Amino acid sequence: MDWSLLGFRGLGQVFNIHPVFVHFPIALFPTALLFYAIGVLGRKDRFLFAAQISLGLAFLSVIVTVITGLLALESFPHNETIHNMMMTHQKVGYTILVFGGILFVWSFFKKEETPKLPKLFLALLAFTVLMVLQNGDLGGRMVFVEGAAVRNATPLMEENHHHHHH
């Protein structure tokens, strides 16, 4: 292991810090859906508290992700294709923020431990998860296919081609 590579120097070398935060909503919204599905459909009340905590953390993380995304908009040069993708990514991000907020507030209106209108709640949460995953795909395509905010690595790798002998 090369210890000299550690120390979070990458944060100072990237165009923006948005990629640091995007993974939290991608992980937390599906986790909340899983816990709510087990709690509601499986009638396992002990999962509902974890579901609400996961949803709260998902909502907080999407707030931070949207803010860092807005700060990232003008942080790197980009072409028309990437700009169009960024605008769609932004609108989907706002949709996730709104639905995440609605769901989080809704999670406090309960009958026993279950959110009121539980099947509608689950459907809206499933839609939000779909939007989160769709936006992750769109962000990934911007970065890994279109090269948004990434230094051109391919020519560097061709110059210094490395063969693995493990």
C-alpha positions as CSV (number, residue, x, y, z in Angstrom):
1,M,0.0,0.0,0.0
2,D,1.3,3.5,-0.9
3,W,0.6,5.6,2.2
4,S,1.7,8.8,0.3
5,L,-1.5,8.6,-1.7
6,L,-3.7,9.1,1.4
7,G,-4.7,12.4,3.0
8,F,-7.7,13.7,1.0
9,R,-5.6,15.6,-1.5
10,G,-8.1,14.8,-4.1
11,L,-10.6,17.2,-2.7
12,G,-8.2,20.0,-3.7
13,Q,-7.7,18.6,-7.2
14,V,-11.3,18.2,-8.4
15,F,-13.4,20.9,-10.0
16,N,-16.1,20.7,-7.2
17,I,-17.1,18.6,-4.2
18,H,-20.6,17.5,-5.5
19,P,-19.4,13.9,-6.3
20,V,-18.5,13.5,-2.6
21,F,-22.1,13.8,-1.6
22,V,-24.1,12.2,-4.4
23,H,-23.8,8.7,-3.1
24,F,-25.7,9.4,0.2
25,P,-29.1,9.9,-1.4
26,I,-28.4,7.0,-3.8
27,A,-27.8,4.7,-0.8
28,L,-30.3,6.1,1.8
29,F,-33.5,6.5,-0.3
30,P,-33.5,2.8,-1.3
31,T,-32.6,1.8,2.2
32,A,-35.6,3.8,3.5
33,L,-37.8,2.1,0.9
34,L,-36.5,-1.4,1.9
35,F,-37.1,-0.7,5.6
36,Y,-40.6,0.8,5.0
37,A,-41.5,-2.1,2.7
38,I,-40.5,-4.6,5.4
39,G,-42.3,-2.6,8.1
40,V,-45.5,-1.9,6.2
41,L,-46.0,-5.0,4.0
42,G,-44.4,-7.4,6.5
43,R,-46.1,-5.7,9.5
44,K,-42.7,-5.5,11.2
45,D,-43.0,-2.3,13.3
46,R,-39.4,-2.5,14.5
47,F,-38.3,-1.6,10.9
48,L,-40.4,1.5,10.7
49,F,-38.2,3.5,13.1
50,A,-35.1,2.6,11.0
51,A,-37.0,3.5,7.9
52,Q,-37.9,7.0,9.2
53,I,-34.3,7.6,10.3
54,S,-33.1,6.5,6.8
55,L,-35.6,8.7,5.1
56,G,-34.6,11.7,7.3
57,L,-30.9,11.2,6.5
58,A,-31.8,10.7,2.8
59,F,-33.7,14.1,2.8
60,L,-30.8,15.9,4.6
61,S,-28.3,14.4,2.2
62,V,-30.3,15.4,-0.9
63,I,-30.4,19.0,0.5
64,V,-26.6,19.0,0.6
65,T,-26.4,17.3,-2.7
66,V,-28.6,19.8,-4.4
67,I,-26.6,22.7,-2.9
68,T,-23.3,21.3,-4.0
69,G,-24.8,20.6,-7.4
70,L,-25.8,24.2,-7.8
71,L,-22.3,25.3,-6.8
72,A,-20.9,22.9,-9.3
73,L,-22.8,24.2,-12.3
74,E,-20.2,26.8,-13.4
75,S,-17.2,25.1,-11.8
76,F,-15.9,23.5,-15.0
77,P,-15.9,24.1,-18.7
78,H,-18.5,22.1,-20.6
79,N,-20.1,21.7,-24.0
80,E,-23.8,21.9,-25.1
81,T,-24.4,18.2,-24.6
82,I,-23.2,18.3,-21.0
83,H,-25.0,21.5,-20.4
84,N,-28.3,19.9,-21.6
85,M,-27.7,16.9,-19.4
86,M,-26.8,19.1,-16.4
87,M,-30.1,21.0,-16.7
88,T,-32.1,17.7,-16.8
89,H,-30.0,16.4,-13.9
90,Q,-30.8,19.6,-12.0
91,K,-34.6,19.4,-12.6
92,V,-34.6,15.7,-11.5
93,G,-32.6,16.7,-8.4
94,Y,-35.3,19.3,-7.5
95,T,-38.0,16.6,-8.0
96,I,-36.1,14.3,-5.6
97,L,-35.8,17.2,-3.1
98,V,-39.5,18.0,-3.2
99,F,-40.7,14.4,-3.0
100,G,-38.1,13.7,-0.3
101,G,-39.4,16.6,1.8
102,I,-43.0,15.6,1.3
103,L,-42.2,12.0,2.3
104,F,-40.2,13.1,5.3
105,V,-43.0,15.3,6.6
106,W,-45.6,12.6,5.8
107,S,-43.6,10.1,7.8
108,F,-44.6,11.9,11.0
109,F,-48.3,11.4,10.3
110,K,-48.8,7.9,11.5
111,K,-51.4,5.4,12.5
112,E,-49.6,3.5,15.2
113,E,-46.1,3.3,13.7
114,T,-47.1,3.2,10.0
115,P,-47.4,6.3,7.9
116,K,-51.0,7.1,7.0
117,L,-52.0,5.8,3.6
118,P,-49.1,3.4,3.7
119,K,-49.5,2.0,0.1
120,L,-49.6,5.5,-1.4
121,F,-46.6,6.4,0.8
122,L,-44.6,3.3,-0.5
123,A,-45.6,4.1,-4.1
124,L,-44.4,7.7,-3.8
125,L,-41.2,6.5,-2.1
126,A,-40.6,3.9,-4.8
127,F,-41.1,6.7,-7.4
128,T,-38.5,8.8,-5.6
129,V,-36.1,6.0,-5.5
130,L,-36.6,5.5,-9.2
131,M,-35.8,9.2,-9.7
132,V,-32.7,9.0,-7.5
133,L,-31.4,6.0,-9.5
134,Q,-32.3,7.7,-12.8
135,N,-30.4,10.8,-11.7
136,G,-27.4,8.7,-10.6
137,D,-27.4,7.2,-14.1
138,L,-27.6,10.6,-15.7
139,G,-24.8,12.0,-13.5
140,G,-22.7,8.9,-14.2
141,R,-23.2,9.3,-18.0
142,M,-22.2,13.0,-17.7
143,V,-18.9,12.1,-16.0
144,F,-17.9,8.7,-17.4
145,V,-19.3,8.9,-20.9
146,E,-19.2,12.6,-21.7
147,G,-16.2,13.5,-19.4
148,A,-17.8,16.2,-17.4
149,A,-15.4,17.7,-14.9
150,V,-12.8,15.0,-15.6
151,R,-9.3,15.5,-16.9
152,N,-8.7,13.6,-20.0
153,A,-7.2,10.3,-18.7
154,T,-7.1,8.1,-21.8
155,P,-4.1,9.7,-23.5
156,L,-2.2,9.6,-20.2
157,M,-2.9,5.9,-19.8
158,E,-1.9,5.1,-23.4
159,E,1.4,6.8,-22.8
160,N,2.2,4.9,-19.6
161,H,0.4,1.6,-20.3
162,H,0.6,-0.6,-17.2
163,H,0.4,-4.4,-17.3
164,H,-0.8,-6.2,-14.2
165,H,1.4,-9.1,-13.0
166,H,-0.2,-10.2,-9.7
